[in-house]
Amino acid sequence: MTAAELPDFVDRLAGRYLEQRTDGEAFADWVVRADEADLR
């Protein structure tokens, strides 16, 4: 990944977190249970 691609990656990752998290779930907890594909 290049520095130019980083903003899009962060947007995708944050969006998936907001869509998939449970009520009150911390980002770190979501990352532990997320599918690998969701973290790309």
Stockholm file with secondary structure:
# STOCKHOLM 1.0

chainA/1-40         MTAAELPDFVDRLAGRYLEQRTDGEAFADWVVRADEADLR
#=GR chainA/1-40 SS CCGGGHHHHHHHHHHHHHHHCCTTCCHHHHHHHSCGGGGC
#=GC SS_cons        CCGGGHHHHHHHHHHHHHHHCCTTCCHHHHHHHSCGGGGC
//
